[in-house]
């Protein structure tokens, strides 16, 4: 009776999701319990990370701050699991009075085996294919020890049948009493388990294919992103190349324009320098003669001195016959330099910058306050050449 009760308790300590002993059990608002790790996985599967839907009853539970760890823990269930782990499991196969401690569990036989029984079990040819679990795995909760659940109404009976319409396991006694009417299709639990395993494998295969399909899609997206990134890089390189080429052309054009301005201005300055040199040469020629002739401190008395003085006076007269400075020519030459302008290209070929032109000087007649008939000449730079 104690072993039966123990089995009934043990089968209620298994998580409905992972089918192993609860690990850090959390209780939902619908009172169903699950491992914390299982709930983390379920929360990650749902699009809404604020709500958890119970896999058993489909009721929703709000998850505080999207953290499963903040759901209430089932402390009573957790303590019961610890108590079960700390209890020693005795051999259920031998009839020894000292009840030796079990070291393994045979899922096919449904029995806990001590060392002697396990040794004998290993020697039997018919038991070679049996699945044997170490007690350390069972105690840790990594694996389940049951092959069939024990019936809650008849604890001594295994639930070896499955009602497809009620979607529940049942023992033979329950089948006879509750599942013989029309609408109940009962099959062996092993048949259902085989069908269930096959369905799970099919779902896994389909899930793998679907995952592979989406993975190919993700890989294709990454490939397209790489291509788009390559286009961005190529465009950026082309832009930089075009920019550098444009800068090179602009610099070249700038140097040409600056050179043209320099050439024009230097030409004007050269003409002005020649005018200045000519005027300075005239001053240099005129000044010493004038100084000698106009020096009245001594008056020439002898004939030679008078002859020399007369010659110097004639030279001075010749020097004075030199025309006065030509301001008109000077202004015209200066105007050639002052009228140099840069005309920028706007709205057309701006890369060519523009060109060097001469502003045209025109006289514009403006009326005075006193008379509209008397023109007032204003010198203004207008137009381009």
Secondary structure, DSSP 8 states (H G I E B T S, - for coil): -HHHHHHHHHHTTB-TTT-SB-SSEEE-TTS-EEEHHHHHHHHHHSS-TTEEE-TTT--EEE-GGG-GGGS-B-HHHHHHHHHHHHS--B-SS---TT--B--EEETTTTEEE-HHHHHHHHH-GGGTT--EEEHHHHHHTSS---SS-B-SSSTTSB--EEETTTTEEE-HHHHHHHS-STT--EEEHHHHHHHHHHHHHHHHHHHHHHHHHHHHHHHHHHHHHHHHHHHHHHHHHHHHHHHHHHHHHHHHHHHHHHHHHHHHHHHHHHHHHHHHHHHHHHHHHHHHHHHHHT--SS---SHHHHHHHHHHHHHHHHHHTS----HHHHHHHHHHHHTEEEEE--SS-GGG-EEEEEEEEEEEEE--SS-SSS-EEEEEEEEE-
